[in-house]
Amino acid sequence: MGKRIALIGIFGMMAGAACLSAANVNVMDFGAKGDGKSDDAAAIQRAIDECWKTGGGEVRLPAGHVFMAGPLHLKSDIDLHLEPNAVLQANPDESIYKESAFRANEGEGMMWISGDGLKNISISGTGRIDGNAVAFMGKELDDSFELKPVTTFDPRPHVLTLFGCENVRISDVTIGNSAYWTVHLVGCKDVAISDISLLNNLKVRNGDGIDIDHSRKVRITNCYIESGDDCICLKNRREFEEYGECHDITVSNCIMTSRSCAVKIGSENMDRISNVTFDNCIIRDSNRGIGIQNRDEGSVENVTFSNIILDCHLFSEVWWGQSEPIYITSYPRAVGNHKDAGWRFPKGATKGACGPVRDIRFINIFATSENGIFIGCDEPGKISDILLDNVRIKKVNVTDYPKGLYDRRPCDGEGWVRSTDFGVYNENGERITVRDCEF
């Protein structure tokens, strides 16, 4: 009873009643205005915290309201539920984003919605989570937005960042308009993402869709993803090496569009990525279709891409790639002076290495593109045991950009391969099997 009286004193009778029925709480009962102008972060956080304290349940953003909010921290046993036409929108004030998405590396964005070490969490409903991307951009160009000048601190917020979480479910929502990465899973286990629309502005650079980082047992199904940068990307970032390998990942029944690479493994990979399947997907209007871009000492092994329809065409050099429908590479990372260059190599190292890529299968791939398949590595055999089985590539020129190029970037040395047209261009790969293919 004492707890109830204290809550009534702070939040009023409605807040006390909400806490007592914490299995289903309304953020407006904790002070959220939902007018799209006031920052509702404190009220939403109170609702999350009180719901968690009483054993967990649903924290509800009611229909028809826009809840502008600064940084939020999720808790275990919470379902953040957005009712139809409810919007959770990032506060455009850059100064409030102070928690780095990459720990001590502050050069690649901050966090907006985050959780660390949580269990049994979900984000659901048919509402929308909006990262308010353009508010954090420079001026709009023909092919992209300018990035505001930064040094070692980039205030752009990632939409959702989860560290070491288990039993995560994200379903039905529309999420996106991100100023940086959208969904970043770091060291997570048992994750299911299904039936979401992830819609980013195609002109926003670094606007990844879903990044699976040192995570395992992840399933992505029935999603529609549009991203300026990679739609779905698997990696092992150096900042999180204690989480170990990335493995046991399945992606199926998804539709994707990207100005970079729709499906990518790498480039950051300081460990091992293995046991991965992509099946029954469509890639439309992308710069590069399927890419393995190994640039660190980790390996990529036992991956299958099957039953995929894709079309690629060239975009400006702001976006890496040369319309390769399939791209398999392993080259040492370039030594550079980029804002995050100090985080790319092992501690104390001034030069990087690249690991093997092997046992990769492409089965029933049907592509229309302005370029052919590129396979390339720095040493003979670094890439090996690649199967192309029933791969059909139809070349159609649809832009006026220069042709006859393959893109090695980022790499140590020449970033471009200049060549006449080939169905498959192979540089140092070994045991490449081409079976029942047509170029």
Buried (B, 14 or more C-beta within 10 A) or exposed (E): EEEEEEBBEEBBEBBBBBBEEBEEBBBBBBBBBBEEEBBBBBBBBBBBBBBBEBEBBBBBBBBEBBBBBBBBBBBBBBBBBBBEEBBBBBBBEBEBBEBBBBEEBBBBBBBBBBBBEBBBBBBBBBBBBBBBBBBBBEEEEEBBBEBEEBEEEBBBBBBBBBBBBBBBBBBBBBBBBBBBBBBBBBBBBBBBBBBBBBBBBBBBBBBBBBBBBBBBBBBBBEBBBBBBBBBBBBBBBBBBBEBBBBBBBBBBBBBBBBBBBBBBBBBBBBBBBBBBBBBBBBBBBBBBBBBBBBBBBBBBBBBBBBBBBBBBBBBEBBBBBBBBBBBBBBBBBBEEEEBBEEBBBBEEEEEBBBBBBBBBBBBBBBBBBBBBBBBBBBEEEBBBBBBBBBBBBEBEEEEEBEBEBBBBBBBBEEBEBEBEEBBBBBBBBBEBEBEEBEB
